[in-house]
Amino acid sequence: MKFFLSLIFLFSTFAIFSNGWCATDSRAYCFKDLQVNFFNENVVYQALSLYRIPQGLWAPISQNLKIRSNQVPERMRKITAAMVPNPLNYPMQNEIASKLLKQVLLDVFYETMTKYQVNERPTADFVFDYIFTQQLPKMINCFGEDARKLAPSFE
C-alpha cells in the first residue's frame, strides 16, 4: 500500500511540474516567435501601402526587416544582461520584457526605414504603429493584458 501511495505521489508531482514546464515552454516559444516573426510580410505590405511608401520599396523593406529580426533575440540578451533581476529569466517580468521588446523592434524598424530613406517622421512612426497594432493580439497572448498599454494612441 505504501508503494502504491508513493507511486501516486510521484506521478502527481510529475504531472504538476510537467504542466508548469509546458506553460514556460509555451511562453518561451511565444516570446521567441514574436522576436523573429513580428514583421509579418503581409502586415508590413499593408502598412507601407496605407502610408504611400513606393511599392518598389515594399519587398526590400520587408526582406530587410526579416533579416534584422534575427538579431532581436541577441539584442534583447545584451540589453537585459546587466539587469538584476533579468526580466527575461524565469519568471519572466512581462511588463518590462514587453516594453524592451517593443523598443528593440522599433530600433530595428527605424534602421531599415533609414536604409531605404523612408525615415521622415511621422510617416515611419505611423507605419510602425500600424504594424504593432496588427500584432497586438500576439503581444497580449504572450505577455498578458499589460501589453495592451503598449498600443499606440491614435488620439
matplotlib code that plots the C-alpha trace (Angstrom):
import matplotlib.pyplot as plt

x = [0.0, 2.8, 4.4, 1.2, 0.8, 4.4, 3.7, 0.6, 2.6, 5.4, 3.1, 1.0, 4.2, 5.5, 2.2, 2.3, 5.9, 5.4, 2.4, 4.5, 7.3, 4.8, 3.5, 7.0, 8.0, 4.8, 5.6, 9.3, 8.2, 5.7, 8.4, 10.9, 8.3, 7.5, 11.1, 11.9, 8.5, 7.0, 7.4, 4.9, 5.3, 1.5, 1.2, 4.3, 3.0, -0.4, 1.3, 3.6, 0.7, -1.5, 1.2, 2.0, 5.5, 6.5, 5.6, 9.1, 10.4, 7.9, 9.8, 13.3, 12.0, 10.1, 13.2, 15.5, 13.1, 13.1, 16.9, 17.2, 14.6, 17.1, 19.2, 16.4, 17.0, 20.7, 19.8, 17.4, 20.0, 22.5, 20.1, 18.9, 22.3, 23.2, 19.6, 19.0, 16.8, 17.0, 13.4, 13.7, 14.6, 12.0, 9.6, 9.6, 8.7, 6.1, 5.7, 9.4, 10.1, 7.3, 8.4, 12.0, 10.9, 8.8, 11.8, 14.2, 11.6, 11.2, 15.0, 15.2, 12.3, 14.0, 17.3, 15.5, 13.5, 16.6, 18.4, 15.6, 15.3, 11.8, 12.7, 10.8, 8.5, 5.6, 5.3, 7.8, 6.1, 2.6, 3.9, 5.3, 2.2, 0.1, 2.3, 2.3, -1.5, -1.9, 0.5, -1.1, -3.1, 0.1, 1.7, -1.3, -1.2, 2.4, 2.6, -1.0, -3.3, -0.5, 0.8, -2.3, -0.7, 1.9, -0.6, -0.2, -2.7, -4.3, -5.8]
y = [0.0, 2.4, 1.6, 2.4, 5.7, 6.6, 6.0, 8.1, 10.9, 10.6, 10.7, 13.6, 15.6, 14.8, 16.0, 19.3, 20.0, 19.0, 21.3, 24.1, 23.4, 23.2, 26.7, 28.0, 26.4, 27.8, 31.3, 31.0, 29.9, 32.7, 35.2, 33.8, 33.8, 37.5, 38.4, 36.9, 37.0, 40.3, 41.9, 39.7, 40.3, 40.8, 43.3, 45.2, 45.5, 46.7, 49.3, 50.5, 50.8, 52.7, 55.4, 55.6, 54.2, 53.5, 49.9, 49.3, 49.5, 47.1, 43.9, 45.2, 46.8, 43.6, 41.4, 43.7, 43.6, 39.8, 39.7, 42.2, 40.4, 37.5, 40.0, 40.8, 37.9, 38.8, 42.5, 41.6, 39.4, 42.3, 44.8, 42.6, 41.0, 43.6, 43.9, 42.4, 40.6, 39.8, 40.4, 37.6, 34.9, 32.7, 34.0, 36.5, 40.0, 40.6, 44.3, 45.1, 42.4, 43.6, 47.2, 46.2, 44.1, 46.9, 49.2, 46.8, 46.1, 49.9, 50.3, 47.5, 49.1, 52.6, 51.2, 49.5, 52.6, 54.8, 52.4, 52.9, 56.7, 56.4, 57.7, 61.0, 61.4, 60.9, 58.5, 56.0, 56.2, 55.6, 52.6, 51.0, 51.8, 50.1, 47.0, 47.0, 47.3, 44.4, 42.3, 43.4, 40.2, 38.2, 40.5, 40.1, 36.4, 36.3, 39.0, 39.2, 42.2, 44.6, 44.5, 46.5, 49.5, 49.5, 50.0, 53.3, 56.0, 57.5, 60.5]
z = [0.0, 0.9, -2.5, -4.3, -2.5, -3.3, -7.0, -6.9, -5.2, -7.7, -10.8, -9.4, -8.7, -12.2, -13.7, -11.7, -12.7, -16.3, -16.7, -15.3, -17.7, -20.6, -19.7, -19.5, -22.8, -24.4, -23.2, -24.3, -27.7, -28.0, -27.0, -29.5, -32.2, -31.6, -31.7, -35.1, -36.8, -35.7, -39.1, -41.0, -44.7, -45.3, -42.4, -43.5, -47.1, -45.7, -43.6, -46.3, -48.8, -46.3, -45.8, -49.5, -49.4, -53.1, -54.0, -55.3, -51.8, -50.2, -50.9, -50.0, -46.8, -45.8, -46.6, -44.6, -41.6, -41.8, -41.8, -39.0, -36.9, -36.5, -34.5, -32.0, -29.6, -29.3, -28.8, -26.1, -24.3, -24.5, -23.1, -20.2, -19.4, -16.7, -15.3, -11.9, -11.9, -15.6, -16.8, -19.4, -16.8, -15.2, -14.1, -17.0, -16.0, -18.7, -18.4, -18.6, -21.2, -23.5, -23.3, -24.1, -27.0, -28.4, -28.2, -29.9, -32.6, -33.1, -33.4, -36.0, -37.9, -37.9, -39.0, -42.0, -42.9, -42.7, -45.0, -47.6, -46.9, -45.6, -42.2, -42.1, -39.2, -38.6, -41.6, -40.2, -36.8, -38.3, -40.3, -37.2, -35.1, -37.7, -37.7, -33.9, -33.7, -36.1, -33.9, -30.6, -30.2, -30.3, -27.8, -25.5, -25.9, -25.0, -22.2, -21.0, -20.8, -19.7, -23.3, -24.3, -22.6, -25.3, -28.1, -29.9, -29.1, -32.2, -30.3]

ax = plt.figure().add_subplot(projection="3d")
ax.plot(x, y, z, "-o")
ax.set_aspect("equal")
plt.show()
